[in-house]
Amino acid sequence: MIDNKTTANQSNNASEKLNMSAMFNANFTMIKPDGSLSHTHTIKDFKSNNIIFADNDIMVT
């Protein structure tokens, strides 16, 4: 989720992008190619203010 925290006195898009933050939650189940060693990984509450917009892509670092 990209959250845009702008204020009423900001007038251009460049300043609005500086106030955006990204939030990410995910659960992964990984299994070896032979079907063994099933295990899970969880990412919770990952947050970043470093968001790059390039054409139709959104990059969060």
SULRA-V254585 format. One record per residue. N is the residue number from 0. PHI is phi in degrees with one decimal (none if undefined). NEAR is the number of other C-alpha atoms within 12 Angstrom. Layout:
# SULRA-V254585
n & phi & near
N & PHI & NEAR
N & PHI & NEAR
This chain:
# SULRA-V254585
n & phi & near
0 & none & 18
1 & -102.2 & 22
2 & -108.7 & 18
3 & -101.1 & 18
4 & -103.2 & 16
5 & -102.7 & 18
6 & -116.1 & 15
7 & -63.7 & 9
8 & -89.5 & 9
9 & -85.4 & 14
10 & -112.2 & 11
11 & -121.2 & 13
12 & -65.3 & 15
13 & -61.1 & 13
14 & -71.3 & 16
15 & -65.9 & 19
16 & -64.0 & 24
17 & -65.4 & 22
18 & -101.3 & 21
19 & -90.0 & 26
20 & -136.7 & 26
21 & -112.6 & 25
22 & -126.8 & 21
23 & -141.5 & 19
24 & -132.3 & 14
25 & -154.3 & 14
26 & -124.6 & 13
27 & -119.6 & 13
28 & -110.5 & 15
29 & -113.1 & 15
30 & -138.1 & 13
31 & -64.2 & 11
32 & -55.4 & 8
33 & -86.8 & 8
34 & 88.8 & 10
35 & -99.5 & 10
36 & 56.6 & 11
37 & -67.1 & 13
38 & -153.7 & 13
39 & -118.9 & 13
40 & -131.1 & 13
41 & -129.3 & 14
42 & -116.7 & 14
43 & -125.7 & 12
44 & 56.7 & 14
45 & -69.8 & 17
46 & -133.0 & 19
47 & -149.1 & 20
48 & -104.6 & 22
49 & -98.0 & 18
50 & -118.0 & 24
51 & -119.2 & 20
52 & -102.6 & 17
53 & -133.8 & 9
54 & 54.2 & 7
55 & -95.8 & 7
56 & -100.4 & 9
57 & -122.6 & 17
58 & -109.0 & 16
59 & -119.2 & 20
60 & -118.5 & 15
